[in-house]
């Protein structure tokens, strides 16, 4: 059975089962990144006197990208500590 498993892996590598990945930490990191992004977006809307179209562009286009990038960084950090 184990030889069959090794034949199914990429390039015949021997795969060993690692520790269980803590998904709850990654979900917590995603929620934190969304909250931080909302706080930054509200701060930009309230504290900077930019034109409305720039604020809308930031809120609709750049803020979601920032939130997902920040969540990905948190996930990679968790993964590096877990391995």
C-alpha positions in Angstrom: 0.0 0.0 0.0 2.8 2.4 0.9 4.6 1.8 -2.4 1.4 2.5 -4.3 1.1 5.8 -2.5 4.6 6.8 -3.4 3.9 6.0 -7.0 1.0 8.4 -6.9 3.0 11.4 -5.6 4.7 13.9 -7.8 8.0 12.4 -9.2 7.7 9.4 -6.9 8.7 11.3 -3.7 8.2 9.9 -0.3 5.6 12.0 1.4 5.4 12.1 5.2 2.4 13.3 7.0 3.0 16.6 8.9 1.3 18.2 11.8 -2.3 19.4 11.5 -2.5 22.9 10.1 -4.2 25.3 12.6 -7.0 26.7 10.4 -8.6 28.6 13.3 -5.4 30.8 13.5 -5.6 31.5 9.8 -9.3 32.4 10.1 -8.5 34.6 13.0 -5.8 36.3 11.0 -8.2 36.9 8.1 -10.7 38.5 10.5 -8.0 40.7 12.0 -6.7 41.8 8.6 -10.3 42.7 7.5 -10.8 44.7 10.8 -7.4 46.5 10.3 -8.3 47.3 6.7 -11.7 48.8 7.8 -10.0 50.9 10.4 -7.4 52.2 7.9 -10.1 52.9 5.3 -12.3 54.8 7.8 -9.2 56.7 9.0 -8.4 57.7 5.4 -11.9 58.9 4.8 -12.0 60.9 8.0 -8.5 62.4 8.2 -7.4 63.1 4.7 -8.9 65.7 2.5 -8.6 63.7 -0.7 -11.2 64.0 -3.5 -14.2 61.6 -3.1 -13.2 59.6 -6.2 -9.8 58.7 -4.7 -11.4 57.6 -1.4 -13.9 55.4 -3.3 -11.1 54.0 -5.5 -9.1 53.2 -2.3 -12.1 51.7 -0.6 -13.3 49.6 -3.5 -10.0 48.5 -5.1 -7.0 48.9 -2.9 -8.4 48.1 0.5 -9.6 44.6 -0.4 -6.3 43.8 -2.0 -4.5 45.0 1.1 -6.7 42.9 3.4 -6.1 39.7 1.3 -2.4 40.4 1.1 -2.1 41.0 4.8 -4.1 37.8 5.5 -1.8 35.8 3.1 1.3 37.2 5.0 -0.3 36.1 8.3 -1.0 32.6 6.9 2.6 32.3 5.6 3.9 33.3 9.1 1.6 30.7 10.7 2.7 28.1 8.2 6.4 28.8 8.9 6.0 28.4 12.6 3.9 25.3 12.2 6.6 23.5 10.0 
